């Protein structure tokens, strides 16, 4: 039996979120995991825990990327 309507959207949100988690665990694939977490958010099922958690993951990944870049003062000296 195929899911339709809200049931389908909720199943997609859950699937996308856990696929993003899979990519976090195996490492690498940054572009895929970010896209997948964003797809979870784009479904706009705001009350669903995967929607909220995907937002946290995207924010954490953004902060990790910022922390990985050298400070601007170090970049200026290196040039």
Biopython code that builds the backbone (N, CA, C, O; Angstrom):
import numpy as np
from Bio.PDB.StructureBuilder import StructureBuilder

atoms = [
    (1, "UNK", "N", (0.841, -1.182, 0.000)),
    (1, "UNK", "CA", (0.000, 0.000, 0.000)),
    (1, "UNK", "C", (0.887, 1.247, 0.000)),
    (1, "UNK", "O", (1.805, 1.360, 0.812)),
    (2, "UNK", "N", (0.617, 2.155, -0.888)),
    (2, "UNK", "CA", (1.388, 3.396, -0.981)),
    (2, "UNK", "C", (0.806, 4.447, -0.052)),
    (2, "UNK", "O", (-0.408, 4.573, 0.106)),
    (3, "UNK", "N", (1.708, 5.190, 0.550)),
    (3, "UNK", "CA", (1.274, 6.289, 1.406)),
    (3, "UNK", "C", (0.926, 7.486, 0.540)),
    (3, "UNK", "O", (1.517, 7.708, -0.517)),
    (4, "UNK", "N", (-0.038, 8.246, 1.010)),
    (4, "UNK", "CA", (-0.470, 9.439, 0.293)),
    (4, "UNK", "C", (-0.615, 10.598, 1.266)),
    (4, "UNK", "O", (-0.716, 10.402, 2.477)),
    (5, "UNK", "N", (-0.623, 11.793, 0.725)),
    (5, "UNK", "CA", (-0.895, 12.983, 1.527)),
    (5, "UNK", "C", (0.097, 13.185, 2.658)),
    (5, "UNK", "O", (1.309, 13.066, 2.476)),
    (6, "UNK", "N", (-0.443, 13.494, 3.830)),
    (6, "UNK", "CA", (0.387, 13.785, 4.999)),
    (6, "UNK", "C", (1.235, 12.589, 5.418)),
    (6, "UNK", "O", (2.387, 12.757, 5.820)),
    (7, "UNK", "N", (0.676, 11.386, 5.328)),
    (7, "UNK", "CA", (1.441, 10.197, 5.705)),
    (7, "UNK", "C", (2.695, 10.060, 4.837)),
    (7, "UNK", "O", (3.764, 9.699, 5.328)),
    (8, "UNK", "N", (2.549, 10.348, 3.564)),
    (8, "UNK", "CA", (3.685, 10.267, 2.647)),
    (8, "UNK", "C", (4.725, 11.327, 2.997)),
    (8, "UNK", "O", (5.919, 11.033, 3.045)),
    (9, "UNK", "N", (4.281, 12.550, 3.238)),
    (9, "UNK", "CA", (5.204, 13.638, 3.571)),
    (9, "UNK", "C", (5.963, 13.338, 4.863)),
    (9, "UNK", "O", (7.164, 13.592, 4.956)),
    (10, "UNK", "N", (5.268, 12.803, 5.848)),
    (10, "UNK", "CA", (5.922, 12.468, 7.118)),
    (10, "UNK", "C", (6.933, 11.343, 6.925)),
    (10, "UNK", "O", (8.016, 11.379, 7.509)),
    (11, "UNK", "N", (6.592, 10.349, 6.114)),
    (11, "UNK", "CA", (7.522, 9.250, 5.843)),
    (11, "UNK", "C", (8.751, 9.766, 5.091)),
    (11, "UNK", "O", (9.870, 9.335, 5.370)),
    (12, "UNK", "N", (8.553, 10.679, 4.145)),
    (12, "UNK", "CA", (9.682, 11.268, 3.427)),
    (12, "UNK", "C", (10.592, 12.053, 4.374)),
    (12, "UNK", "O", (11.815, 11.941, 4.300)),
    (13, "UNK", "N", (9.997, 12.839, 5.254)),
    (13, "UNK", "CA", (10.788, 13.622, 6.209)),
    (13, "UNK", "C", (11.640, 12.703, 7.076)),
    (13, "UNK", "O", (12.820, 12.967, 7.304)),
    (14, "UNK", "N", (11.040, 11.639, 7.547)),
    (14, "UNK", "CA", (11.766, 10.687, 8.379)),
    (14, "UNK", "C", (12.881, 10.008, 7.580)),
    (14, "UNK", "O", (14.005, 9.874, 8.065)),
    (15, "UNK", "N", (12.570, 9.587, 6.375)),
    (15, "UNK", "CA", (13.562, 8.924, 5.541)),
    (15, "UNK", "C", (14.730, 9.828, 5.199)),
    (15, "UNK", "O", (15.886, 9.418, 5.302)),
    (16, "UNK", "N", (14.435, 11.064, 4.788)),
    (16, "UNK", "CA", (15.501, 12.009, 4.462)),
    (16, "UNK", "C", (16.391, 12.264, 5.679)),
    (16, "UNK", "O", (17.617, 12.281, 5.565)),
    (17, "UNK", "N", (15.770, 12.461, 6.836)),
    (17, "UNK", "CA", (16.545, 12.762, 8.035)),
    (17, "UNK", "C", (17.513, 11.626, 8.359)),
    (17, "UNK", "O", (18.693, 11.873, 8.609)),
    (18, "UNK", "N", (17.032, 10.399, 8.357)),
    (18, "UNK", "CA", (17.893, 9.276, 8.723)),
    (18, "UNK", "C", (18.916, 8.965, 7.640)),
    (18, "UNK", "O", (19.969, 8.405, 7.945)),
    (19, "UNK", "N", (18.646, 9.306, 6.404)),
    (19, "UNK", "CA", (19.653, 9.197, 5.359)),
    (19, "UNK", "C", (20.768, 10.216, 5.613)),
    (19, "UNK", "O", (21.948, 9.911, 5.440)),
    (20, "UNK", "N", (20.386, 11.413, 6.020)),
    (20, "UNK", "CA", (21.386, 12.421, 6.391)),
    (20, "UNK", "C", (22.234, 11.956, 7.565)),
    (20, "UNK", "O", (23.445, 12.176, 7.582)),
    (21, "UNK", "N", (21.610, 11.318, 8.543)),
    (21, "UNK", "CA", (22.349, 10.764, 9.679)),
    (21, "UNK", "C", (23.333, 9.696, 9.209)),
    (21, "UNK", "O", (24.461, 9.618, 9.696)),
    (22, "UNK", "N", (22.896, 8.886, 8.268)),
    (22, "UNK", "CA", (23.775, 7.855, 7.713)),
    (22, "UNK", "C", (25.031, 8.490, 7.124)),
    (22, "UNK", "O", (26.140, 8.016, 7.369)),
    (23, "UNK", "N", (24.862, 9.558, 6.351)),
    (23, "UNK", "CA", (26.018, 10.227, 5.761)),
    (23, "UNK", "C", (26.896, 10.876, 6.824)),
    (23, "UNK", "O", (28.108, 10.979, 6.630)),
    (24, "UNK", "N", (26.325, 11.314, 7.934)),
    (24, "UNK", "CA", (27.142, 11.844, 9.030)),
    (24, "UNK", "C", (28.017, 10.750, 9.629)),
    (24, "UNK", "O", (29.187, 10.976, 9.939)),
    (25, "UNK", "N", (27.440, 9.568, 9.786)),
    (25, "UNK", "CA", (28.167, 8.454, 10.412)),
    (25, "UNK", "C", (29.300, 7.958, 9.523)),
    (25, "UNK", "O", (30.398, 7.697, 10.014)),
    (26, "UNK", "N", (29.050, 7.823, 8.218)),
    (26, "UNK", "CA", (30.088, 7.279, 7.342)),
    (26, "UNK", "C", (31.143, 8.317, 6.977)),
    (26, "UNK", "O", (32.222, 7.968, 6.498)),
    (27, "UNK", "N", (30.832, 9.587, 7.202)),
    (27, "UNK", "CA", (31.797, 10.649, 6.935)),
    (27, "UNK", "C", (31.830, 11.046, 5.477)),
    (27, "UNK", "O", (31.347, 10.321, 4.607)),
    (28, "UNK", "N", (32.397, 12.191, 5.226)),
    (28, "UNK", "CA", (32.464, 12.697, 3.855)),
    (28, "UNK", "C", (31.087, 13.040, 3.330)),
    (28, "UNK", "O", (30.151, 13.217, 4.109)),
    (29, "UNK", "N", (30.952, 13.136, 2.032)),
    (29, "UNK", "CA", (29.673, 13.373, 1.381)),
    (29, "UNK", "C", (28.960, 14.614, 1.920)),
    (29, "UNK", "O", (27.736, 14.622, 2.045)),
    (30, "UNK", "N", (29.731, 15.669, 2.242)),
    (30, "UNK", "CA", (29.161, 16.868, 2.856)),
    (30, "UNK", "C", (28.031, 17.462, 2.030)),
    (30, "UNK", "O", (27.012, 17.884, 2.577)),
    (31, "UNK", "N", (28.208, 17.495, 0.721)),
    (31, "UNK", "CA", (27.175, 18.097, -0.117)),
    (31, "UNK", "C", (25.881, 17.296, -0.062)),
    (31, "UNK", "O", (24.792, 17.869, -0.065)),
    (32, "UNK", "N", (25.998, 15.978, -0.012)),
    (32, "UNK", "CA", (24.798, 15.140, 0.060)),
    (32, "UNK", "C", (24.076, 15.296, 1.389)),
    (32, "UNK", "O", (22.859, 15.474, 1.424)),
    (33, "UNK", "N", (24.824, 15.229, 2.474)),
    (33, "UNK", "CA", (24.148, 15.275, 3.783)),
    (33, "UNK", "C", (23.476, 16.623, 3.986)),
    (33, "UNK", "O", (22.363, 16.678, 4.509)),
    (34, "UNK", "N", (24.132, 17.725, 3.581)),
    (34, "UNK", "CA", (23.513, 19.045, 3.719)),
    (34, "UNK", "C", (22.239, 19.129, 2.884)),
    (34, "UNK", "O", (21.223, 19.652, 3.342)),
    (35, "UNK", "N", (22.297, 18.613, 1.659)),
    (35, "UNK", "CA", (21.131, 18.622, 0.774)),
    (35, "UNK", "C", (19.997, 17.798, 1.369)),
    (35, "UNK", "O", (18.835, 18.202, 1.320)),
    (36, "UNK", "N", (20.332, 16.659, 1.923)),
    (36, "UNK", "CA", (19.300, 15.778, 2.472)),
    (36, "UNK", "C", (18.659, 16.402, 3.711)),
    (36, "UNK", "O", (17.438, 16.352, 3.856)),
    (37, "UNK", "N", (19.447, 16.979, 4.593)),
    (37, "UNK", "CA", (18.856, 17.655, 5.751)),
    (37, "UNK", "C", (17.991, 18.826, 5.297)),
    (37, "UNK", "O", (16.941, 19.084, 5.885)),
    (38, "UNK", "N", (18.419, 19.534, 4.260)),
    (38, "UNK", "CA", (17.617, 20.647, 3.748)),
    (38, "UNK", "C", (16.313, 20.136, 3.140)),
    (38, "UNK", "O", (15.276, 20.787, 3.271)),
    (39, "UNK", "N", (16.352, 18.969, 2.471)),
    (39, "UNK", "CA", (15.125, 18.392, 1.918)),
    (39, "UNK", "C", (14.140, 18.069, 3.038)),
    (39, "UNK", "O", (12.932, 18.240, 2.879)),
    (40, "UNK", "N", (14.657, 17.607, 4.156)),
    (40, "UNK", "CA", (13.804, 17.339, 5.319)),
    (40, "UNK", "C", (13.107, 18.621, 5.751)),
    (40, "UNK", "O", (11.904, 18.625, 6.011)),
    (41, "UNK", "N", (13.865, 19.703, 5.826)),
    (41, "UNK", "CA", (13.302, 20.987, 6.233)),
    (41, "UNK", "C", (12.319, 21.537, 5.203)),
    (41, "UNK", "O", (11.309, 22.141, 5.563)),
    (42, "UNK", "N", (12.617, 21.327, 3.926)),
    (42, "UNK", "CA", (11.777, 21.866, 2.855)),
    (42, "UNK", "C", (10.381, 21.250, 2.831)),
    (42, "UNK", "O", (9.462, 21.832, 2.255)),
    (43, "UNK", "N", (10.214, 20.109, 3.434)),
    (43, "UNK", "CA", (8.884, 19.491, 3.483)),
    (43, "UNK", "C", (7.935, 20.262, 4.404)),
    (43, "UNK", "O", (6.721, 20.063, 4.346)),
    (44, "UNK", "N", (8.472, 21.131, 5.243)),
    (44, "UNK", "CA", (7.693, 22.019, 6.124)),
    (44, "UNK", "C", (6.730, 21.298, 7.057)),
    (44, "UNK", "O", (5.600, 21.743, 7.261)),
    (45, "UNK", "N", (7.175, 20.202, 7.609)),
    (45, "UNK", "CA", (6.379, 19.519, 8.629)),
    (45, "UNK", "C", (6.963, 19.947, 9.977)),
    (45, "UNK", "O", (7.697, 19.200, 10.624)),
    (46, "UNK", "N", (6.620, 21.152, 10.372)),
    (46, "UNK", "CA", (7.268, 21.832, 11.493)),
    (46, "UNK", "C", (7.120, 21.117, 12.832)),
    (46, "UNK", "O", (7.998, 21.231, 13.688)),
    (47, "UNK", "N", (6.051, 20.399, 13.024)),
    (47, "UNK", "CA", (5.839, 19.737, 14.312)),
    (47, "UNK", "C", (6.481, 18.357, 14.364)),
    (47, "UNK", "O", (6.432, 17.700, 15.404)),
    (48, "UNK", "N", (7.062, 17.916, 13.301)),
    (48, "UNK", "CA", (7.673, 16.594, 13.244)),
    (48, "UNK", "C", (9.099, 16.696, 13.765)),
    (48, "UNK", "O", (9.827, 17.612, 13.383)),
    (49, "UNK", "N", (9.509, 15.776, 14.628)),
    (49, "UNK", "CA", (10.812, 15.858, 15.291)),
    (49, "UNK", "C", (11.968, 15.857, 14.292)),
    (49, "UNK", "O", (12.991, 16.498, 14.534)),
    (50, "UNK", "N", (11.818, 15.149, 13.177)),
    (50, "UNK", "CA", (12.882, 15.119, 12.183)),
    (50, "UNK", "C", (13.090, 16.489, 11.534)),
    (50, "UNK", "O", (14.214, 16.835, 11.169)),
    (51, "UNK", "N", (12.034, 17.257, 11.390)),
    (51, "UNK", "CA", (12.140, 18.616, 10.852)),
    (51, "UNK", "C", (12.996, 19.478, 11.787)),
    (51, "UNK", "O", (13.907, 20.179, 11.348)),
    (52, "UNK", "N", (12.689, 19.411, 13.055)),
    (52, "UNK", "CA", (13.423, 20.195, 14.056)),
    (52, "UNK", "C", (14.873, 19.721, 14.136)),
    (52, "UNK", "O", (15.793, 20.538, 14.148)),
    (53, "UNK", "N", (15.078, 18.408, 14.191)),
    (53, "UNK", "CA", (16.426, 17.854, 14.312)),
    (53, "UNK", "C", (17.271, 18.168, 13.078)),
    (53, "UNK", "O", (18.468, 18.427, 13.199)),
    (54, "UNK", "N", (16.661, 18.147, 11.894)),
    (54, "UNK", "CA", (17.396, 18.488, 10.674)),
    (54, "UNK", "C", (17.881, 19.934, 10.740)),
    (54, "UNK", "O", (18.978, 20.242, 10.276)),
    (55, "UNK", "N", (17.073, 20.817, 11.311)),
    (55, "UNK", "CA", (17.492, 22.205, 11.489)),
    (55, "UNK", "C", (18.693, 22.311, 12.414)),
    (55, "UNK", "O", (19.622, 23.077, 12.154)),
    (56, "UNK", "N", (18.671, 21.536, 13.499)),
    (56, "UNK", "CA", (19.818, 21.523, 14.412)),
    (56, "UNK", "C", (21.065, 20.995, 13.715)),
    (56, "UNK", "O", (22.155, 21.541, 13.886)),
    (57, "UNK", "N", (20.904, 19.931, 12.927)),
    (57, "UNK", "CA", (22.046, 19.353, 12.219)),
    (57, "UNK", "C", (22.623, 20.353, 11.210)),
    (57, "UNK", "O", (23.841, 20.509, 11.126)),
    (58, "UNK", "N", (21.769, 21.022, 10.454)),
    (58, "UNK", "CA", (22.254, 22.011, 9.496)),
    (58, "UNK", "C", (23.009, 23.137, 10.192)),
    (58, "UNK", "O", (24.052, 23.582, 9.713)),
    (59, "UNK", "N", (22.485, 23.589, 11.310)),
    (59, "UNK", "CA", (23.161, 24.659, 12.057)),
    (59, "UNK", "C", (24.496, 24.171, 12.605)),
    (59, "UNK", "O", (25.495, 24.888, 12.537)),
    (60, "UNK", "N", (24.520, 22.971, 13.140)),
    (60, "UNK", "CA", (25.764, 22.405, 13.676)),
    (60, "UNK", "C", (26.799, 22.238, 12.568)),
    (60, "UNK", "O", (27.973, 22.556, 12.757)),
    (61, "UNK", "N", (26.366, 21.743, 11.418)),
    (61, "UNK", "CA", (27.289, 21.557, 10.294)),
    (61, "UNK", "C", (27.827, 22.898, 9.805)),
    (61, "UNK", "O", (29.001, 23.012, 9.451)),
    (62, "UNK", "N", (26.969, 23.903, 9.789)),
    (62, "UNK", "CA", (27.401, 25.245, 9.387)),
    (62, "UNK", "C", (28.458, 25.770, 10.365)),
    (62, "UNK", "O", (29.470, 26.335, 9.950)),
    (63, "UNK", "N", (28.216, 25.582, 11.653)),
    (63, "UNK", "CA", (29.174, 26.019, 12.676)),
    (63, "UNK", "C", (30.481, 25.246, 12.572)),
    (63, "UNK", "O", (31.556, 25.818, 12.749)),
    (64, "UNK", "N", (30.398, 23.935, 12.283)),
    (64, "UNK", "CA", (31.603, 23.127, 12.124)),
    (64, "UNK", "C", (32.421, 23.612, 10.940)),
    (64, "UNK", "O", (33.648, 23.677, 11.021)),
    (65, "UNK", "N", (31.761, 23.954, 9.843)),
    (65, "UNK", "CA", (32.459, 24.454, 8.662)),
    (65, "UNK", "C", (33.142, 25.779, 8.955)),
    (65, "UNK", "O", (34.261, 26.016, 8.500)),
    (66, "UNK", "N", (32.483, 26.636, 9.707)),
    (66, "UNK", "CA", (33.052, 27.933, 10.070)),
    (66, "UNK", "C", (34.244, 27.743, 10.998)),
    (66, "UNK", "O", (35.256, 28.432, 10.866)),
    (67, "UNK", "N", (34.124, 26.805, 11.941)),
    (67, "UNK", "CA", (35.209, 26.551, 12.888)),
    (67, "UNK", "C", (36.411, 25.932, 12.188)),
    (67, "UNK", "O", (37.548, 26.144, 12.610)),
    (68, "UNK", "N", (36.175, 25.167, 11.118)),
    (68, "UNK", "CA", (37.270, 24.508, 10.407)),
    (68, "UNK", "C", (38.100, 25.501, 9.597)),
    (68, "UNK", "O", (39.284, 25.266, 9.355)),
    (69, "UNK", "N", (37.497, 26.595, 9.182)),
    (69, "UNK", "CA", (38.236, 27.598, 8.407)),
    (69, "UNK", "C", (39.164, 28.362, 9.341)),
    (69, "UNK", "O", (38.787, 28.675, 10.470)),
    (70, "UNK", "N", (40.378, 28.666, 8.878)),
    (70, "UNK", "CA", (41.276, 29.425, 9.748)),
    (70, "UNK", "C", (40.735, 30.832, 9.979)),
    (70, "UNK", "O", (40.047, 31.377, 9.115)),
    (71, "UNK", "N", (41.034, 31.422, 11.124)),
    (71, "UNK", "CA", (40.578, 32.789, 11.381)),
    (71, "UNK", "C", (41.073, 33.731, 10.297)),
    (71, "UNK", "O", (42.104, 33.486, 9.670)),
    (72, "UNK", "N", (40.336, 34.805, 10.082)),
    (72, "UNK", "CA", (40.679, 35.772, 9.036)),
    (72, "UNK", "C", (42.077, 36.321, 9.232)),
    (72, "UNK", "O", (42.784, 36.560, 8.253)),
    (73, "UNK", "N", (42.495, 36.529, 10.478)),
    (73, "UNK", "CA", (43.831, 37.079, 10.733)),
    (73, "UNK", "C", (44.907, 36.105, 10.257)),
    (73, "UNK", "O", (45.939, 36.537, 9.743)),
    (74, "UNK", "N", (44.688, 34.813, 10.417)),
    (74, "UNK", "CA", (45.666, 33.829, 9.948)),
    (74, "UNK", "C", (45.692, 33.763, 8.423)),
    (74, "UNK", "O", (46.757, 33.586, 7.831)),
    (75, "UNK", "N", (44.546, 33.901, 7.792)),
    (75, "UNK", "CA", (44.495, 33.862, 6.340)),
    (75, "UNK", "C", (45.245, 35.066, 5.761)),
    (75, "UNK", "O", (45.931, 34.931, 4.748)),
    (76, "UNK", "N", (45.124, 36.234, 6.386)),
    (76, "UNK", "CA", (45.779, 37.441, 5.889)),
    (76, "UNK", "C", (47.297, 37.306, 5.984)),
    (76, "UNK", "O", (48.021, 37.752, 5.094)),
    (77, "UNK", "N", (47.772, 36.692, 7.062)),
    (77, "UNK", "CA", (49.220, 36.522, 7.252)),
    (77, "UNK", "C", (49.767, 35.518, 6.257)),
    (77, "UNK", "O", (50.872, 35.687, 5.742)),
    (78, "UNK", "N", (48.991, 34.461, 5.979)),
    (78, "UNK", "CA", (49.456, 33.396, 5.085)),
    (78, "UNK", "C", (49.577, 33.858, 3.656)),
    (78, "UNK", "O", (50.335, 33.265, 2.888)),
    (79, "UNK", "N", (48.858, 34.894, 3.267)),
    (79, "UNK", "CA", (48.883, 35.357, 1.868)),
    (79, "UNK", "C", (50.074, 36.167, 1.682)),
    (79, "UNK", "O", (50.314, 36.670, 0.584)),
]
sb = StructureBuilder()
sb.init_structure("model")
sb.init_model(0)
sb.init_chain("A")
sb.init_seg("    ")
for serial, (resi, resn, name, xyz) in enumerate(atoms, 1):
    if name == "N":
        sb.init_residue(resn, " ", resi, " ")
    sb.init_atom(name, np.array(xyz, "f"), 0.0, 1.0, " ", f" {name:<3s}", serial, name[0])
structure = sb.get_structure()
